[in-house]
Amino acid sequence: MSTYTAPLADMRFALYDFLGAETLYARLPGCESATRDVIDAVLEEAARLCEQVLAPLNAVGDQEGCRYDQATASVATPRGFKQAYEQFVGGGWSGLTAPAEFGGQGLPESMGALVKEMIDSANLAWGTYPLLSHGATEALKQHGEPWQQQAFLKPIVEGRWTGTMCLTEPHCGTDLGLLKTRAEPAGDGVYRITGTKIFITAGEHDFTENIVHLVLARLPDAPAGTKGISLFVVPKFKVARDGSMGTRNALACGAIEHKMGIKGSATCVMNFDGAEGYLVGQPHRGLAAMFTMMNTARLAVGLQGQALIERAYQSALAYARERLQMRALSGAKYPDKPADPLIVHPDVRRMLLTQKAFSEGGRALGVYAYALVDIQHHAADEAERRRAEELVSFLTPIVKGMLTEAAVECTNHALQIYGGHGYIAENGMEQFARDARITTIYEGTTQIQALDLLGRKIMQQQGAGLRHFLEEISAFCQARAKDAALAEFIGPLAVAAKEWGDLTMALGKRAMENPEEVGAAAVDYLFYSGYVALAYVWAKSVAAAEASAQDAGFKAAKRHTARFYFARLLPRTRAHRAAIEAGADSLLAMPDAQFG
């Protein structure tokens, strides 16, 4: 069975050396308490929780799954899950990054991202429960009325209640303009919500005394399409304006889904039958409020992908070191053994290095993105906050789309390294491969992330975030232009960044003549962008390692992995560029009837 060890050394490197967190937090109002001593203590305690409590339950959750009781419309989570949640809440983890005014610890999101990585590496299915609570906290914090924040946020932050996000309906997923759930005014600011939502993570479970649903619905006077959607907070047990909990609300779980992976996560059909709720934000402006929650979740799902890569890599590396198979092509490397271990073989190393490059590069990219969230929320300078907001908005679909697709690739590499032993359940590799698959789908598929990146962030918003990012890469390359130790990375990175800008301009011109070019190019553009973004963080990681107090072995490993990334993974941009430049014709020319 697979075990997990939190990669604290590389996490500290990503935070202190790559990001410069100590300096960053010291200058951000509200983040000053996050000193190195505090951060180290938090990371070490989180590692213990994840290694000793959550990781041993990962296989249990997959084997047992959640159980639905039709008579009571209740859901029982796998053995040990509820007790683990009680330990999680007892340790104060539920409010780690939440504002102090609502009972949280107010620590930076970029530090919290590393705790989240450990949770997801240890037990992805279990980690979905606090994930949705974090999203609900962000939505209510930014859009809720003061009384709603007091009534709902404090118990969510304390962990006594959890949150959900209720968007999808049986007939509409991505196209929310088609949703039918209704909200009827009932007086005194109360609305009655009626409709069915599906694929609701943690919609029902046995962790907490109450569950707070954030639900998209239409008011009677709502215009058609997405401009007619409002957001409502609808608790499982009614909540008065003073925060007191009342009787059971008119909502229930109608079923749970039987899924390919994350079986310990309750994925529910939720039926609302005139359930009482309150409007969050302005009427017909619910989608904007929901996107606050969704964008938080999209970054978080990107980290899920990276976390699975790390977990799979640890297992594959241990197996490759132990498993004896054949001799190295250049002669025996371990002549005292009957065969050499798998790690001597070039293609096994290719798979291991791919996992290592995506995990460590993805960790750095994720920490960087979450640092922008910290700057967006805490920086004293308005221009700095606006720049951070534009940058993180641009990077969110890249982090989500790129790291989750990499998780599918890398968990399959881990399974392949195990061979037949990876295909059977007892070693855990096939669970990682199954669990990874959902990350490319929920909170917006890879295709949706790609359309968001190219259609919205580039075309509609004139590429503001891309400009900021390219300027940052250019400044880094210019500052390091004469650094001989980085020359092998700076040259290719500068070329890739310029090509990224040129490719975007050319694509934008084509799209103005034919809008179908956006859809035809979007996924390849997302991958292209992701590979260049990771090239930047890898070059910056080598620079940060060389300037750090890390030991020689750590520095050498960073450089070797960066060389592999630039030699073997960054060249994938060439294929994506060719596909982008091929245009839409080859996709659209064939009549529908000929798909047969």
Beta strands, then each sheet from edge to edge (+ up, - down):
strand 1: 67-69
strand 2: 74-76
strand 3: 161-166
strand 4: 182-187
strand 5: 190-201
strand 6: 210-217
strand 7: 230-235
strand 8: 237-239
strand 9: 245-248
strand 10: 251-256
strand 11: 267-280
sheet 1: 1+ 2-
sheet 2: 3+ 6+ 7- 11+ 5- 4+
sheet 3: 3+ 6+ 7- 11+ 10-
sheet 4: 8+ 9-
end
